[in-house]
Amino acid sequence: MATLTARLPDDKHMRLKALAKRKHISINKLMEELSTQAIAEFDAETRFRAMAARGDVTKGLAVLDMLDSAFSL
């Protein structure tokens, strides 16, 4: 396991400390959870962009049109 040192403004540190306390976890665990969430979002965006690059624009727009018509008031 690696160790990471991060410099944060005091006010941000205090807010993260309060958040961790409210969740009944350590700041270390909070940072692990936040980094996991950030990595998951990055991976999802990367997969989406890769799929979009292989996709067909005409078909994609047709699907969006179908969704628009299905959810229009």
HUNOR-V464059 format. One record per residue. N is the residue number from 1. RES is the residue in three letters. NEAR is the number of other ideal C-beta (glycine too) atoms within 8 Angstrom. Layout:
((N:RES:NEAR) (N:RES:NEAR))
This chain:
((1:MET:2) (2:ALA:3) (3:THR:4) (4:LEU:5) (5:THR:4) (6:ALA:5) (7:ARG:3) (8:LEU:7) (9:PRO:5) (10:ASP:6) (11:ASP:6) (12:LYS:8) (13:HIS:9) (14:MET:8) (15:ARG:8) (16:LEU:12) (17:LYS:9) (18:ALA:8) (19:LEU:9) (20:ALA:12) (21:LYS:7) (22:ARG:6) (23:LYS:7) (24:HIS:4) (25:ILE:7) (26:SER:6) (27:ILE:8) (28:ASN:6) (29:LYS:9) (30:LEU:13) (31:MET:11) (32:GLU:8) (33:GLU:9) (34:LEU:8) (35:SER:8) (36:THR:8) (37:GLN:8) (38:ALA:8) (39:ILE:8) (40:ALA:8) (41:GLU:8) (42:PHE:8) (43:ASP:8) (44:ALA:8) (45:GLU:8) (46:THR:8) (47:ARG:8) (48:PHE:8) (49:ARG:8) (50:ALA:8) (51:MET:8) (52:ALA:8) (53:ALA:6) (54:ARG:5) (55:GLY:8) (56:ASP:5) (57:VAL:6) (58:THR:6) (59:LYS:8) (60:GLY:10) (61:LEU:8) (62:ALA:8) (63:VAL:8) (64:LEU:8) (65:ASP:8) (66:MET:8) (67:LEU:8) (68:ASP:8) (69:SER:7) (70:ALA:6) (71:PHE:5) (72:SER:5) (73:LEU:1))
